[in-house]
Amino acid sequence: MIAKQSGLTLFELLISMVIIAICVFSIALMFQQALRGSPNVKSLTIATALSEEAMERALAQGFNISSSGTQNFTGFPGYIYQIDVYNVDDVNLSETFNYSTGYKVVNITVKYGSNYSRNITTSSLLTNYTD
């Protein structure tokens, strides 16, 4: 009678090594994609924070705020912003007027990236009504 031996054959060992190699390769590709996208997420986060900061400074000027040309952020090279202010009415916020209506839409556009090809815009509605 032949004794039954336990263990792995060379073929079983090779198949398991191929499966493990495929799994490791797939995980390595995921990490590579995550690292490649990481600078974009960082730039977008910085641009969003700068846009909110510029909006706070713009709204602090009150209803007398006006549009401005392109400006730089101090301490953040590669990021610029522009303030656009439009007179609108309370019925249609997308129609602009050349005279004061009591409502203004303030848009802050932050541009960044190579040749400032990426941008993010923050908008706010400002009113001139007091009791």
Secondary structure, DSSP 4 states (H G I P E B T S, - for coil): -PPPP-S--HHHHHHHHHHHHHHHHHHHHHHHHHHHHHHHHHHHHHHHHHHHHHHHHHHTTGGG------EEPTT-TTEEEEEEEEEE-SS-TT--BSS--SEEEEEEEEEESGGG-EEEEEEEEEE----
